[in-house]
Amino acid sequence: MAFVIFPIEYDEQNNKIKFKSGALEDLCISLLPNTHLMQCVDNYLDCAEKAEKPITHRHKARFHAYLAGREGYAGIKLGEVADKNAWDWDHSLLTPYRNILKEM
């Protein structure tokens, strides 16, 4: 049996795991390529907060705003996005999760 706390940061050089605060969406955002779209998303959320009120779950809003800006990802669930390979499954951040699954 195993359980994992999301998200984590894997230090490949020292082969250590560091726990970070956040949610599954934070991990997914970390797996996305650093593109101009993410800067646009952050600018949009900053503007939305100035126009209205602070966004309670910014990580979720950030993730879904990013998906809304990508063709074929707007309005679909996290699992469906995963099936469409929206992020890099070979990313080093997923190494600890792969290792846990292999050891099970």
DSSP file (Angstrom, degrees, kcal/mol; ACC not computed):
  #  RESIDUE AA STRUCTURE BP1 BP2  ACC     N-H-->O    O-->H-N    N-H-->O    O-->H-N    TCO  KAPPA ALPHA  PHI   PSI    X-CA   Y-CA   Z-CA
    1    1 A M              0   0    0      0, 0.0     2,-0.3     0, 0.0     0, 0.0   0.000 360.0 360.0 360.0 144.9    0.0    0.0    0.0
    2    2 A A        -     0   0    0    102,-0.0     2,-0.3     2,-0.0    98,-0.0  -0.987 360.0-167.0-149.3 154.1    1.2    3.5   -0.7
    3    3 A F        -     0   0    0     -2,-0.3     2,-0.4     2,-0.0     0, 0.0  -0.988   8.4-153.8-143.3 153.8   -0.2    7.0   -0.7
    4    4 A V        -     0   0    0     -2,-0.3     2,-0.5     4,-0.0    -2,-0.0  -0.952   9.4-141.5-130.4 143.0    1.2   10.3   -2.1
    5    5 A I        -     0   0    0     -2,-0.4    15,-0.1    18,-0.0    18,-0.1  -0.913  40.3-101.3-103.2 130.1    0.7   13.9   -1.1
    6    6 A F  S    S+     0   0    0     -2,-0.5    16,-0.2    16,-0.1    18,-0.1  -0.683  86.7  22.7 -97.1 152.6    0.4   16.3   -4.1
    7    7 A P        +     0   0    0      0, 0.0    13,-1.9     0, 0.0     2,-0.3   0.846  68.7 167.2 -85.8 169.0    2.4   18.1   -5.2
    8    8 A I  E     -A   19   0A   0     11,-0.2     2,-0.5    85,-0.2    11,-0.2  -0.877  27.3-134.2-130.0 164.8    5.9   17.2   -4.6
    9    9 A E  E     -A   18   0A   0      9,-3.1     9,-3.0    -2,-0.3     2,-0.6  -0.989  16.3-147.4-122.9 129.7    9.3   18.3   -5.9
   10   10 A Y  E     -A   17   0A   0     -2,-0.5     2,-1.0     7,-0.2     7,-0.2  -0.862   1.1-156.2-103.0 122.5   11.9   15.8   -6.9
   11   11 A D  E  >> -A   16   0A   0      5,-3.2     5,-1.6    -2,-0.6     4,-1.2  -0.819  10.8-175.2 -95.4  96.7   15.5   16.7   -6.5
   12   12 A E  T  45S+     0   0    0     -2,-1.0    -1,-0.2     1,-0.2     3,-0.0   0.853  79.0  58.6 -63.5 -35.9   17.2   14.4   -9.0
   13   13 A Q  T  45S+     0   0    0      1,-0.2    -1,-0.2    -3,-0.1    -2,-0.0   0.893 121.2  25.3 -62.8 -40.8   20.7   15.4   -7.9
   14   14 A N  T  45S-     0   0    0     -3,-0.3    -1,-0.2     2,-0.1    -2,-0.2   0.410 102.5-127.0-103.0  -0.1   20.2   14.4   -4.3
   15   15 A N  T  <5 +     0   0    0     -4,-1.2     2,-0.3     1,-0.2    -3,-0.2   0.914  64.4 134.1  53.5  48.1   17.5   11.8   -5.0
   16   16 A K  E   < -A   11   0A   0     -5,-1.6    -5,-3.2     2,-0.0     2,-0.4  -0.920  51.8-135.3-129.0 153.3   15.1   13.4   -2.5
   17   17 A I  E     -A   10   0A   0     -2,-0.3     2,-0.5    -7,-0.2    -7,-0.2  -0.903  15.1-164.4-106.9 133.6   11.5   14.4   -2.4
   18   18 A K  E     -A    9   0A   0     -9,-3.0    -9,-3.1    -2,-0.4     2,-0.3  -0.976  17.0-133.7-116.8 132.0   10.4   17.7   -1.1
   19   19 A F  E     -A    8   0A   0     -2,-0.5     2,-0.3   -11,-0.2   -11,-0.2  -0.637  23.2-169.5 -85.2 141.7    6.8   18.3   -0.2
   20   20 A K        -     0   0    0    -13,-1.9     2,-0.2    -2,-0.3    -2,-0.0  -0.895  25.8-108.4-125.8 154.7    5.1   21.5   -1.4
   21   21 A S  S    S+     0   0    0     -2,-0.3     2,-0.3     5,-0.0   -13,-0.0  -0.553  71.7  77.2 -78.1 151.4    1.8   23.1   -0.6
   22   22 A G        -     0   0    0    -16,-0.2     2,-0.2    -2,-0.2   -16,-0.1  -0.943  66.8 -89.4 145.9-166.5   -0.8   23.0   -3.4
   23   23 A A    >>  -     0   0    0     -2,-0.3     4,-1.5   -18,-0.1     3,-0.8  -0.755  47.9 -83.4-135.5 178.2   -3.2   20.7   -5.2
   24   24 A L  H 3> S+     0   0    0      1,-0.3     4,-2.4    -2,-0.2     5,-0.2   0.857 125.9  59.1 -56.5 -37.2   -3.3   18.4   -8.1
   25   25 A E  H 3> S+     0   0    0      1,-0.2     4,-2.7     2,-0.2    -1,-0.3   0.859 101.0  55.7 -62.3 -34.5   -3.8   21.4  -10.4
   26   26 A D  H <> S+     0   0    0     -3,-0.8     4,-1.9     2,-0.2    -1,-0.2   0.914 108.2  47.6 -63.8 -41.8   -0.5   22.8   -9.2
   27   27 A L  H  X S+     0   0    0     -4,-1.5     4,-1.0     2,-0.2    -2,-0.2   0.935 112.2  49.5 -62.5 -45.5    1.2   19.6  -10.2
   28   28 A C  H >X S+     0   0    0     -4,-2.4     3,-0.7     1,-0.2     4,-0.5   0.900 109.1  51.8 -62.1 -41.1   -0.4   19.6  -13.6
   29   29 A I  H >< S+     0   0    0     -4,-2.7     3,-1.2     1,-0.2    -1,-0.2   0.882 105.0  57.2 -62.1 -37.5    0.5   23.3  -14.2
   30   30 A S  H 3< S+     0   0    0     -4,-1.9    -1,-0.2     1,-0.3    -2,-0.2   0.754 104.0  53.9 -64.1 -23.6    4.1   22.4  -13.3
   31   31 A L  H << S+     0   0    0     -4,-1.0    57,-1.0    -3,-0.7    -1,-0.3   0.566  89.8  97.3 -87.2 -10.0    4.0   19.8  -16.1
   32   32 A L  S << S-     0   0    0     -3,-1.2    55,-0.1    -4,-0.5     2,-0.1  -0.492  85.3-101.9 -81.3 148.6    2.9   22.3  -18.8
   33   33 A P        -     0   0    0      0, 0.0     2,-1.4     0, 0.0     5,-0.2  -0.418  37.1-110.4 -65.4 144.3    5.4   23.9  -21.1
   34   34 A N        +     0   0    0     -2,-0.1     2,-0.2    -4,-0.1    -4,-0.0  -0.629  60.0 160.1 -78.2  94.9    6.3   27.5  -20.1
   35   35 A T    >>  -     0   0    0     -2,-1.4     4,-1.0     1,-0.1     3,-0.7  -0.630  58.6-103.5-115.2 171.0    4.5   29.3  -23.0
   36   36 A H  H 3> S+     0   0    0      1,-0.2     4,-2.0    -2,-0.2     3,-0.2   0.809 116.0  68.9 -61.5 -30.2    3.3   32.8  -23.6
   37   37 A L  H 3> S+     0   0    0      1,-0.2     4,-2.4     2,-0.2    -1,-0.2   0.888  94.7  53.5 -58.5 -40.6   -0.2   31.4  -23.0
   38   38 A M  H <> S+     0   0    0     -3,-0.7     4,-2.4     1,-0.2    -1,-0.2   0.874 107.3  51.5 -65.1 -35.5    0.5   31.0  -19.3
   39   39 A Q  H  X S+     0   0    0     -4,-1.0     4,-2.3     2,-0.2    -1,-0.2   0.896 109.7  50.1 -64.9 -39.4    1.6   34.6  -19.1
   40   40 A C  H  X S+     0   0    0     -4,-2.0     4,-2.6     2,-0.2    -2,-0.2   0.902 109.4  51.5 -63.5 -41.5   -1.6   35.6  -20.7
   41   41 A V  H  X S+     0   0    0     -4,-2.4     4,-2.7     2,-0.2    -2,-0.2   0.938 110.6  47.7 -60.7 -48.1   -3.5   33.5  -18.2
   42   42 A D  H  X S+     0   0    0     -4,-2.4     4,-2.3     1,-0.2    -2,-0.2   0.897 112.0  50.0 -62.3 -40.6   -1.7   35.1  -15.2
   43   43 A N  H  X S+     0   0    0     -4,-2.3     4,-2.3     2,-0.2    -1,-0.2   0.913 111.1  49.8 -62.9 -42.7   -2.4   38.6  -16.7
   44   44 A Y  H  X S+     0   0    0     -4,-2.6     4,-2.8     2,-0.2    -2,-0.2   0.931 111.3  47.6 -61.5 -46.5   -6.1   37.7  -17.1
   45   45 A L  H  X S+     0   0    0     -4,-2.7     4,-2.2     2,-0.2    -1,-0.2   0.889 110.9  51.6 -65.1 -38.7   -6.4   36.4  -13.5
   46   46 A D  H  X S+     0   0    0     -4,-2.3     4,-1.8    -5,-0.2    -1,-0.2   0.926 112.9  46.0 -60.7 -44.4   -4.7   39.5  -12.2
   47   47 A C  H  X S+     0   0    0     -4,-2.3     4,-2.2     1,-0.2    -2,-0.2   0.909 110.8  52.4 -64.5 -43.4   -7.1   41.7  -14.2
   48   48 A A  H  X S+     0   0    0     -4,-2.8     4,-2.0     1,-0.2     5,-0.2   0.884 108.8  50.4 -61.9 -39.2  -10.1   39.7  -13.0
   49   49 A E  H  < S+     0   0    0     -4,-2.2    -1,-0.2     1,-0.2    -2,-0.2   0.874 110.4  49.4 -67.8 -36.3   -9.1   40.0   -9.4
   50   50 A K  H  < S+     0   0    0     -4,-1.8    -2,-0.2     1,-0.2    -1,-0.2   0.875 114.5  45.4 -68.2 -36.5   -8.8   43.8   -9.8
   51   51 A A  H  < S+     0   0    0     -4,-2.2    -2,-0.2    -5,-0.1    -1,-0.2   0.803 133.9   4.5 -77.0 -30.1  -12.2   44.0  -11.4
   52   52 A E  S  < S-     0   0    0     -4,-2.0    -3,-0.2     1,-0.2    -4,-0.0   0.465 106.6 -60.0-118.7-104.1  -14.0   41.8   -9.0
   53   53 A K        -     0   0    0     -5,-0.2    -1,-0.2     1,-0.0    -2,-0.1  -0.925  67.3 -60.2-147.4 167.6  -12.5   40.3   -5.8
   54   54 A P        -     0   0    0      0, 0.0     2,-0.6     0, 0.0    -8,-0.0  -0.201  54.1-116.9 -54.9 142.1   -9.7   37.9   -4.9
   55   55 A I    >   -     0   0    0      1,-0.2     3,-0.6   -10,-0.1    -6,-0.0  -0.727  20.0-153.4 -83.3 121.6  -10.0   34.5   -6.6
   56   56 A T  T 3  S+     0   0    0     -2,-0.6     2,-0.6     1,-0.3     3,-0.2   0.911  89.5  30.2 -64.6 -46.4  -10.3   31.9   -3.8
   57   57 A H  T >> S+     0   0    0      1,-0.2     4,-2.3     2,-0.1     3,-0.6  -0.634  70.2 165.3-115.8  71.1   -8.8   28.9   -5.7
   58   58 A R  H <> S+     0   0    0     -3,-0.6     4,-3.2    -2,-0.6     5,-0.2   0.849  72.7  59.2 -59.3 -36.8   -6.4   30.6   -8.0
   59   59 A H  H 3> S+     0   0    0      1,-0.2     4,-2.0     2,-0.2    -1,-0.2   0.894 109.3  44.0 -61.1 -39.0   -4.6   27.3   -8.9
   60   60 A K  H <> S+     0   0    0     -3,-0.6     4,-2.5     2,-0.2     5,-0.2   0.923 115.1  48.0 -70.7 -43.7   -7.8   25.9  -10.2
   61   61 A A  H  X S+     0   0    0     -4,-2.3     4,-2.5     1,-0.2    -2,-0.2   0.900 112.3  50.4 -61.9 -40.7   -8.8   29.1  -12.0
   62   62 A R  H  X S+     0   0    0     -4,-3.2     4,-2.1    -5,-0.2    -1,-0.2   0.923 111.5  47.6 -63.4 -45.4   -5.2   29.2  -13.5
   63   63 A F  H  X S+     0   0    0     -4,-2.0     4,-2.1    -5,-0.2    -2,-0.2   0.932 115.8  43.2 -62.5 -47.5   -5.4   25.6  -14.7
   64   64 A H  H  X S+     0   0    0     -4,-2.5     4,-2.3     2,-0.2    11,-0.2   0.839 111.7  53.7 -72.6 -32.4   -8.8   25.9  -16.3
   65   65 A A  H  X S+     0   0    0     -4,-2.5     4,-1.1    -5,-0.2    -1,-0.2   0.896 108.8  50.7 -66.0 -38.4   -8.0   29.3  -17.9
   66   66 A Y  H >< S+     0   0    0     -4,-2.1     3,-0.8    -5,-0.2     4,-0.3   0.946 111.1  47.6 -61.3 -47.8   -5.0   27.7  -19.5
   67   67 A L  H >< S+     0   0    0     -4,-2.1     3,-1.6     1,-0.3     6,-0.4   0.882 106.0  58.4 -61.7 -37.8   -7.1   24.8  -20.8
   68   68 A A  H 3< S+     0   0    0     -4,-2.3    -1,-0.3     1,-0.3     6,-0.2   0.785 103.4  54.4 -62.9 -25.9   -9.7   27.3  -22.1
   69   69 A G  T << S+     0   0    0     -4,-1.1     2,-0.5    -3,-0.8    -1,-0.3   0.470  95.6  81.5 -86.6  -1.7   -6.9   28.9  -24.2
   70   70 A R  S X> S-     0   0    0     -3,-1.6     3,-1.9    -4,-0.3     4,-0.7  -0.892  88.8-110.4-108.4 133.4   -5.9   25.6  -25.8
   71   71 A E  T 34 S+     0   0    0     -2,-0.5    -2,-0.1     1,-0.3    -3,-0.0  -0.392 101.5  11.2 -60.3 126.0   -7.8   24.2  -28.8
   72   72 A G  T 34 S+     0   0    0     -2,-0.2    -1,-0.3    -4,-0.1    -4,-0.1   0.413 113.2  78.8  88.9  -1.2   -9.7   21.1  -27.8
   73   73 A Y  T X4  +     0   0    0     -3,-1.9     3,-1.5    -6,-0.4    -5,-0.2   0.574  57.1 116.7-113.5 -12.8   -9.3   21.4  -24.0
   74   74 A A  T 3< S+     0   0    0     -4,-0.7    -6,-0.1     1,-0.2     3,-0.1  -0.354  86.9   1.1 -63.9 129.9  -11.8   24.0  -23.0
   75   75 A G  T 3  S+     0   0    0      1,-0.2     2,-0.3   -11,-0.2    -1,-0.2   0.536  97.9 124.1  77.3   7.9  -14.5   22.8  -20.7
   76   76 A I    <   -     0   0    0     -3,-1.5    -1,-0.2     1,-0.1    -9,-0.0  -0.697  63.1-100.6-102.9 159.4  -13.3   19.2  -20.3
   77   77 A K     >  -     0   0    0     -2,-0.3     4,-2.2    -3,-0.1     3,-0.3  -0.259  31.5-107.9 -75.7 159.1  -12.5   17.4  -17.1
   78   78 A L  H  > S+     0   0    0      1,-0.2     4,-2.2     2,-0.2     5,-0.1   0.882 118.9  50.9 -54.1 -45.1   -9.0   16.9  -15.7
   79   79 A G  H  > S+     0   0    0      1,-0.2     4,-1.8     2,-0.2    -1,-0.2   0.872 109.6  50.3 -63.3 -37.4   -9.1   13.1  -16.5
   80   80 A E  H  > S+     0   0    0     -3,-0.3     4,-1.1     2,-0.2    -1,-0.2   0.870 108.7  52.3 -68.5 -36.7  -10.1   13.8  -20.1
   81   81 A V  H ><>S+     0   0    0     -4,-2.2     5,-1.3     1,-0.2     3,-0.5   0.911 107.6  52.7 -63.2 -42.1   -7.3   16.3  -20.5
   82   82 A A  H ><5S+     0   0    0     -4,-2.2     3,-1.6     1,-0.2    -2,-0.2   0.897 105.4  54.2 -60.3 -40.8   -4.9   13.7  -19.2
   83   83 A D  H 3<5S+     0   0    0     -4,-1.8    -1,-0.2     1,-0.3    -2,-0.2   0.779 104.4  55.6 -64.3 -26.0   -6.2   11.3  -21.9
   84   84 A K  T <<5S-     0   0    0     -4,-1.1    -1,-0.3    -3,-0.5    -2,-0.2   0.322 114.0-118.3 -89.8   8.4   -5.5   13.9  -24.6
   85   85 A N  T < 5 +     0   0    0     -3,-1.6    -3,-0.2     1,-0.1    -2,-0.1   0.924  51.6 163.8  56.4  50.7   -1.8   14.2  -23.5
   86   86 A A      < +     0   0    0     -5,-1.3     2,-0.3     2,-0.1    -4,-0.1   0.701  63.9  33.8 -70.4 -19.5   -2.0   17.8  -22.5
   87   87 A W  S    S-     0   0    0     -5,-0.2     2,-0.8    -6,-0.2   -55,-0.1  -0.848  97.1 -87.1-134.3 171.3    1.2   17.5  -20.5
   88   88 A D    >   -     0   0    0    -57,-1.0     3,-1.6    -2,-0.3    -2,-0.1  -0.677  29.1-168.4 -83.5 105.8    4.5   15.6  -20.6
   89   89 A W  T 3  S+     0   0    0     -2,-0.8    -1,-0.2     1,-0.3    -3,-0.0   0.657  87.7  58.8 -69.2 -15.5    4.1   12.2  -18.9
   90   90 A D  T 3  S+     0   0    0     -3,-0.0    -1,-0.3     3,-0.0     5,-0.1   0.347  76.7 133.0 -93.6   6.2    7.8   11.8  -19.0
   91   91 A H    X   -     0   0    0     -3,-1.6     3,-1.8     1,-0.1     4,-0.3  -0.256  66.3-123.6 -59.3 142.4    8.5   14.9  -17.0
   92   92 A S  G >  S+     0   0    0      1,-0.3     3,-1.5     2,-0.2    -1,-0.1   0.759 107.2  70.0 -62.5 -25.0   10.9   14.5  -14.1
   93   93 A L  G 3  S+     0   0    0      1,-0.3     4,-0.3     2,-0.1    -1,-0.3   0.751  96.6  53.9 -63.0 -21.6    8.4   15.8  -11.6
   94   94 A L  G <> S+     0   0    0     -3,-1.8     4,-2.5     1,-0.2    -1,-0.3   0.507  80.6  95.7 -90.2  -4.5    6.4   12.6  -12.2
   95   95 A T  H <> S+     0   0    0     -3,-1.5     4,-2.7    -4,-0.3     5,-0.2   0.909  82.6  49.9 -53.8 -48.9    9.4   10.3  -11.4
   96   96 A P  H  > S+     0   0    0      0, 0.0     4,-2.1     0, 0.0    -1,-0.2   0.889 111.9  49.1 -60.3 -36.7    8.4    9.8   -7.7
   97   97 A Y  H  > S+     0   0    0     -4,-0.3     4,-2.2    -3,-0.2    -2,-0.2   0.906 111.2  48.7 -68.4 -41.3    4.9    8.9   -8.7
   98   98 A R  H  X S+     0   0    0     -4,-2.5     4,-2.4     2,-0.2    -1,-0.2   0.916 110.9  51.6 -62.3 -42.5    6.1    6.4  -11.3
   99   99 A N  H  X S+     0   0    0     -4,-2.7     4,-2.2    -5,-0.2    -2,-0.2   0.899 108.8  50.2 -62.8 -41.0    8.5    4.9   -8.8
  100  100 A I  H  X S+     0   0    0     -4,-2.1     4,-1.2     1,-0.2    -1,-0.2   0.925 111.6  48.1 -63.6 -43.1    5.7    4.4   -6.2
  101  101 A L  H  < S+     0   0    0     -4,-2.2     3,-0.2     1,-0.2    -2,-0.2   0.885 111.4  50.5 -65.0 -38.0    3.5    2.7   -8.9
  102  102 A K  H  < S+     0   0    0     -4,-2.4    -1,-0.2     1,-0.2    -2,-0.2   0.879 109.8  50.6 -66.3 -37.4    6.4    0.5   -9.9
  103  103 A E  H  <        0   0    0     -4,-2.2    -1,-0.2     1,-0.3    -2,-0.2   0.712 360.0 360.0 -75.2 -19.5    7.1   -0.5   -6.3
  104  104 A M     <        0   0    0     -4,-1.2    -1,-0.3    -3,-0.2    -2,-0.2   0.496 360.0 360.0 -73.6 360.0    3.4   -1.4   -5.7
